[in-house]
Amino acid sequence: MTATADDRADVLHKAGLDGQNRTALGRMLGTGDVGYAEEGDDGVMRATVTIPEDQLIFSPSIIVFPHGGDIELTIINDDKNTHCALLPHNGDPKIIWLVNHSKGTARLNLDGPGAYWYGSTTGNDEGRGLTAALVMGGEVPDSAKLDRPPQPRP
Amino acid sequence: MTDYVDAGEAVAHRTLSNVKGEAPATRNVDYDRIKGAKSEPENWLTYYGSYDGQRYSPLDQINKSNVRKLSPAWVFQAGSTGMHSGASTYSFEASPLVVDGVMYVSGPDGKVWAIDPTTGDELWRYKHASPFDTSLCCGNVNRGVAVGHGKVYMYTLNAHLIALDATTGEKVWDTTNGDVRAGESGSAAPLIVKDMVVVGSAGGEFGVRGHLDAFDAQTGERRWRCYTVPKPGEPGSETWPEDGEAWQRGGANCWITPTYDPELELLFQGTGNPAPDFDGGVREGDNLYTDSVVAIDVNSGEIRWHYQFTPHDLWDYDSTMENLLFDAPDGRKLLAHADKNGYFFVIDRTNGELVRVFPFVDRITWGEITPDGKVTPKIYPDEEGVPVHFWPGPAGGKEWTHMSYNPQTGLIYIPVQEVGATATRRRREFKESIPYWGAGVAVDLDDHYGFVSAVDPTTGEEKWRWNHEYPMCASNITTAGGLVFQGTPSGEFVALDAETGEKLWQFQCGSGHHSSPTVYSVDGRQYVAVPTGWGGWVEGFLPGLLGAAAGDALFCFALPED
């Protein structure tokens, strides 16, 4: 059986892969929503992520940024349990502790293009579903590109 | 619902550790100090210990008479958190540097540490966030840093050259130097020469165009770039198809640190395989400057001469490994190179003239190189879908891991791999960032072995051999104490008698070796440090140990103080 992009959410739901303790024990990684960051006049890209009650997931679980750079991420724990977030950052990962019903901020710097995972590094939150991605789009500067004609891409 | 509890702002992970945050200030390391590195044997100032790549330490406190007492002084565990690229292929491949009582070492996944080299205490750490999806042919690895001008330089997995403050680890500048969308990456240790930092590209398995670059050490501004595949009309372009696009994806990456002769002002850079690795039909010709040593003018970035070890390579025989500089008894300036293709070359480093070539492995079936340097291919994947077995396999008789030269014995100690492989040509179209091998490849799971070969480079005579059931996949180092230290894939770190090859000592580190050990001293006590951690391109150099224990520990050994 195959799924198209349009009906993927339905297929995941029918298969019991989009929630806790259904087919699998936890929620399959990468089955959540996709969100987009907004770039402010100051060049900082901002987004908000929440942990919904009893879902053990960061929502959106994939946030797309237009390019690498400075990021301000607002993180809200709406769950009735305590979690955290260990996030990638140039210099050293950053960690924030998120008790029940809490809200905090992470200021990050990440290169683009490329994808980065982060997660709640307590117990096995990461395996249950609290693993999510920050995806940087864009291209490297022209000065970093190879001196050759444009090449075909997949 | 009440207002949210204020969780505050995320903090650096290291603030929740015992890392001290600062390293003692050292004397400035500049060009003159690195040129004279052998005059301060307590330090290991640059990647090979000295510009000549000899990996020789003049220290002799640890010697043949007492090495059996060598014991662990401390162990540093790198560890990891969260999901990272190459989660199953990371390896601790670096060569630690030591400057005036501070050790600087890089690890997998963008990590750099300053460490107290007498205790193993972590002084500061830096971690470059590395995209999970970076194209990495051969694992999440980094081979080391350069230290100088008050900074520590590292080339990141995503091809950024970064400079850190040597006392705090804080980033000073960051220059993007490669195109990760094209499949470029970074793994080599940078080299400081004059007021510049030199580093080469990786990504030859993805069909990129190799290059070596030099940057202003203070600002990160690029001074020059030397492409190792010529464009049409440039010297060497006649070795590529005239009407094709092959040169644009030609490979010849520079993923190992060059050696350097300050008198000639030449960098000796080994270059990688052509792309696609095994399908020569789409790139007829010798394919310069792949699989070569290129002598590059450090001031201009221009190629002065070259010598190609495997013209029109069809076996993935990179020649990126070191070109070790030494002088003949008559004073002739020479260069020694043990190639993946199983032959050992001695070359006049002033002009690229071949002096001597001889095999240093037992099994060579891909072809033959005569004593005067004539290359005759014999077995290669040239028919679509037909498997071809050859020795050495694509990891070579010796891969990037480094040999060493002891001026006391006049011998070069080569870590040798005896592993074959089967390649079946499978032509495919080129697409940026997708592996571009042109074959299916399976390296032998058995019938492999290894040894350290002690060779007289002036005659080609093998003086002794230390045998092991597994190929040697780690660099060695030799000392004035009459010793050669070698790590094995099965975890042993051994000391050999440099004159006879007799094993005098060993310690089981718990994970295989695929790195470059370092020798130094602090306050009169000599140490030997070796990163361990089996990983990298194991499926290429020893798939028979793909299931061996991983690890990422830095071991440091010394004689008991009492």
Boltz contact constraints between the chains, C-beta under 6 A:
constraints:
  - contact:
      token1: [A, 86]
      token2: [B, 82]
      max_distance: 6.0
  - contact:
      token1: [A, 88]
      token2: [B, 129]
      max_distance: 6.0
  - contact:
      token1: [A, 89]
      token2: [B, 129]
      max_distance: 6.0
  - contact:
      token1: [A, 90]
      token2: [B, 128]
      max_distance: 6.0
  - contact:
      token1: [A, 90]
      token2: [B, 129]
      max_distance: 6.0
  - contact:
      token1: [A, 92]
      token2: [B, 12]
      max_distance: 6.0
  - contact:
      token1: [A, 92]
      token2: [B, 13]
      max_distance: 6.0
  - contact:
      token1: [A, 92]
      token2: [B, 14]
      max_distance: 6.0
  - contact:
      token1: [A, 92]
      token2: [B, 127]
      max_distance: 6.0
  - contact:
      token1: [A, 93]
      token2: [B, 13]
      max_distance: 6.0
  - contact:
      token1: [A, 94]
      token2: [B, 10]
      max_distance: 6.0
  - contact:
      token1: [A, 94]
      token2: [B, 12]
      max_distance: 6.0
  - contact:
      token1: [A, 95]
      token2: [B, 13]
      max_distance: 6.0
  - contact:
      token1: [A, 96]
      token2: [B, 7]
      max_distance: 6.0
  - contact:
      token1: [A, 96]
      token2: [B, 10]
      max_distance: 6.0
  - contact:
      token1: [A, 98]
      token2: [B, 7]
      max_distance: 6.0
  - contact:
      token1: [A, 99]
      token2: [B, 5]
      max_distance: 6.0
  - contact:
      token1: [A, 101]
      token2: [B, 4]
      max_distance: 6.0
  - contact:
      token1: [A, 101]
      token2: [B, 5]
      max_distance: 6.0
  - contact:
      token1: [A, 102]
      token2: [B, 4]
      max_distance: 6.0
  - contact:
      token1: [A, 102]
      token2: [B, 5]
      max_distance: 6.0
  - contact:
      token1: [A, 102]
      token2: [B, 7]
      max_distance: 6.0
  - contact:
      token1: [A, 103]
      token2: [B, 4]
      max_distance: 6.0
  - contact:
      token1: [A, 103]
      token2: [B, 7]
      max_distance: 6.0
  - contact:
      token1: [A, 104]
      token2: [B, 7]
      max_distance: 6.0
  - contact:
      token1: [A, 104]
      token2: [B, 8]
      max_distance: 6.0
  - contact:
      token1: [A, 105]
      token2: [B, 9]
      max_distance: 6.0
  - contact:
      token1: [A, 106]
      token2: [B, 10]
      max_distance: 6.0
  - contact:
      token1: [A, 110]
      token2: [B, 129]
      max_distance: 6.0
  - contact:
      token1: [A, 111]
      token2: [B, 158]
      max_distance: 6.0
  - contact:
      token1: [A, 114]
      token2: [B, 131]
      max_distance: 6.0
  - contact:
      token1: [A, 114]
      token2: [B, 133]
      max_distance: 6.0
  - contact:
      token1: [A, 115]
      token2: [B, 131]
      max_distance: 6.0
  - contact:
      token1: [A, 115]
      token2: [B, 132]
      max_distance: 6.0
  - contact:
      token1: [A, 115]
      token2: [B, 133]
      max_distance: 6.0
  - contact:
      token1: [A, 117]
      token2: [B, 83]
      max_distance: 6.0
  - contact:
      token1: [A, 117]
      token2: [B, 132]
      max_distance: 6.0
  - contact:
      token1: [A, 119]
      token2: [B, 82]
      max_distance: 6.0
  - contact:
      token1: [A, 140]
      token2: [B, 176]
      max_distance: 6.0
  - contact:
      token1: [A, 140]
      token2: [B, 179]
      max_distance: 6.0
  - contact:
      token1: [A, 141]
      token2: [B, 176]
      max_distance: 6.0
  - contact:
      token1: [A, 144]
      token2: [B, 176]
      max_distance: 6.0
  - contact:
      token1: [A, 144]
      token2: [B, 177]
      max_distance: 6.0
  - contact:
      token1: [A, 144]
      token2: [B, 178]
      max_distance: 6.0
  - contact:
      token1: [A, 144]
      token2: [B, 179]
      max_distance: 6.0
  - contact:
      token1: [A, 145]
      token2: [B, 179]
      max_distance: 6.0
  - contact:
      token1: [A, 146]
      token2: [B, 179]
      max_distance: 6.0
  - contact:
      token1: [A, 146]
      token2: [B, 182]
      max_distance: 6.0
  - contact:
      token1: [A, 146]
      token2: [B, 209]
      max_distance: 6.0
  - contact:
      token1: [A, 148]
      token2: [B, 209]
      max_distance: 6.0
  - contact:
      token1: [A, 148]
      token2: [B, 248]
      max_distance: 6.0
  - contact:
      token1: [A, 151]
      token2: [B, 432]
      max_distance: 6.0
  - contact:
      token1: [A, 152]
      token2: [B, 431]
      max_distance: 6.0
  - contact:
      token1: [A, 153]
      token2: [B, 432]
      max_distance: 6.0
  - contact:
      token1: [A, 154]
      token2: [B, 431]
      max_distance: 6.0
  - contact:
      token1: [A, 154]
      token2: [B, 434]
      max_distance: 6.0
